[in-house]
Amino acid sequence: MKKVLSIMFVAALLLTSCGSVPITGRKQLNLVSDSEVLQSSLASYTSFMQTAQLSTQKVQSEQVTRVGKRIAAATEAYLKANGLESEVKNFAWEFNLVKSNEVNAWCMPGGKIVVYEGIMKLVSSDDELAVVVGHEVAHAVAKHSNERLSQQMLAQYGAVAVSAATRGKSYQTQQIAQQIYGLGAQYGVMQPFSRQHESEADYMGLILMTIAGYNPDVAVTFWQKMQAQSSSNVPEFMSSHPSHETRISDIQKRLPEVKKKYGTATIAKK
């Protein structure tokens, strides 16, 4: 009976907690509210900024702010034009360049964007920086953090269901079942979803930077630079990110569609 109830509970969660990603329309699981995620992310961002050292590179800091504001404006323009104006209230944009040689950048839910000096060494124009910022903003617009938390919650519910299903079996059988579920959750669900999020952010980022008036073609050369400096040899099926080859190939395939559909939908340049 408990096994049936566990399965029914998980099924009910799946049926009642679905949303759609703006731009792509992909159905996604959302078990946590926007307010919960925004409150948590703001606390994390505030804590980070209290210890982070802001860059003293004035020109690059201004570049991050300039590109960030244009991508943000394009994002809000798209949301408003497509009946998603209610989503705009979730964003209070901030743009910071911080001292770090790490090749990284991120955007918290709520629009808190941080770029590391390390990645600026690969950026030779506003267009290339727009690839980075567009990608990170896309993660926030798509609510990938909400979805990631929801997936982790569902994985925990699934583990409980497995335990209920094997109750009464030998200890060895229960252990094997839990191990199989754990590996399946990690490499069959959790990691592929991470790669899906990255690929989706690449695609959405291309669209947002194009609407903002930047040249999306530079995304190919930028990711080629990223590939050249990368030393990761982790097999793609065990990685949370697509391989550089996969990422570049997917971008090349999507560019014609993005330019044709969104190339004339640019916002006023600021």
Salt bridges, closest charged atoms under 4 A:
ASP34 OD2 - LYS143 NZ 2.86
GLU62 OE2 - LYS58 NZ 2.51
GLU87 OE1 - LYS143 NZ 3.06
GLU94 OE2 - LYS112 NZ 3.19
ASP126 OD2 - ARG66 NE 2.90
GLU128 OE1 - LYS225 NZ 2.86
GLU147 OE1 - ARG26 NH2 2.82
GLU147 OE1 - HIS197 NE2 2.95
GLU198 OE1 - HIS135 NE2 3.04
GLU198 OE2 - HIS139 NE2 3.14
GLU198 OE2 - HIS241 NE2 3.66
GLU198 OE1 - ARG247 NH2 2.90
GLU200 OE1 - ARG26 NH2 2.87
GLU200 OE1 - HIS144 NE2 2.74
ASP202 OD1 - HIS135 ND1 2.80
ASP202 OD2 - ARG247 NE 2.64
ASP217 OD1 - LYS259 NZ 2.97
